[in-house]
Amino acid sequence: HAGIERAYQNARAQYFFRSMLTKLETYIHTCDSCHRNKPHQHQRYGELKWIYAPTQPWSLINLDFIVKLPEAVYPGHDFLADSVCNAHCKSTRLARMIIGREDWDAQRWAEEF
């Protein structure tokens, strides 16, 4: 199909039925041959590469920060915490939750870890 607008113009020249444009849009969007034969409109996918797990625990970690939480004082902490850092070890799959503040710098988060 050459597109919804062109298909509509061609069909309208010979036929008319209720909600013709809507039905043409649905048909063209679900047309299997169009999806298989038209070229992709994006860049080619990159080469897949293996992700190797580290051999030593806590040598490679993922950090996820959850911020803008309601401020609260947690047992064992002497500050109002409004953020949580979730540290996840890639080799052992262990996770550790670190309570802190959004305005802390990397040094302070590392000290709490």
N, C-alpha and C positions, 0 to 999 in steps of 0.2 A: 504494500500500500504506500502511496505517496504522501500520506499524512491525512489527518482528520479533515482539515479544511478542504483539500482537493477532492477527497472522497465524497465529502458532503456536497460540493458543487456539482460533481459528476452525477451523483445519485439524484439530486434535486432537479436536474434537467429532465429526468425521465420519470421519476417516481415521487410520491409524497405519502407519508403516513405519520401518525402522531408520534411525537418524541423521536423523530428520525435521527437528529443530531446525537442525542444521548445514546441511542442504540448503536449508532455507528462508532461512537467513541468507545463504548464497551467492547464491541467486536474487534476493533483495531487494537486496543490495549491488551486483549487476550488472544490475539492471532499468533498461533504457534510458529508458522512459517516466517512471520515478520521478526519474531524474537530470535530465530535460529539463523536467518540469512543476513540481517542488517549488521553492519560493522559496529563495534563498540565505540562509544563516544568518550572514552577515557583512556588514560595511559595504560600500557600493558602492565600486568602485575609483575612485581619483582621476583627474583629467584628466592625460593624458600631455603632457609638455612636452619640447621639443627641448633637447638639451645641445649648446651651441655650443663648438667647439674654440677655444682661445685662438690669437691670431696670433703672439705672441712666445714663443720657447722659454723654458721653465722659469718661465713666469708662473702656471701652474696645475699643481700636482703632486699625486700620490697618495703617501701614506706608509704602508708596511706594516712593522710591527715584528715581528720574530721573536725571542722571548725565551726564557730558561731553557735556553740551549744549554750544552754542556760548556765550561768555561773553557779558554781557550787563548791563547797569545801568537802574534800574526800578524806577519809581516815588516813592518817600518816602523812598528810600534806599540810603545809602551813600557808597556802595561797588559794585564791579563788580560781578554780580551773574552768576554762571554757573551751578546751580542745582536747582531742585524743589523737595520739599517733599509734597506728597499728604497724608493728614491725613483724614481718613474716620471713622466716628463714627458708631459702630455696632448697637446701639439702635435707634438712630434718623436718620441714613443713611445720615447725613450731611457730606460734605467734605470741607476741607480747604486746600488751596494751600499755601505753605510757600516757599518763595524765599530765596536761600542761596548759599553757596559755598561748593564745594566738599571736601575741606580740613578742614571743621569745625568738631569739635567733638560733642558728644551727648549733652553736656552742652550748647553749643552755639545754636544748633538746638532747644533745649527746651526753651531757652531764646527768640528766635524768635517766637515760638509758642504762 
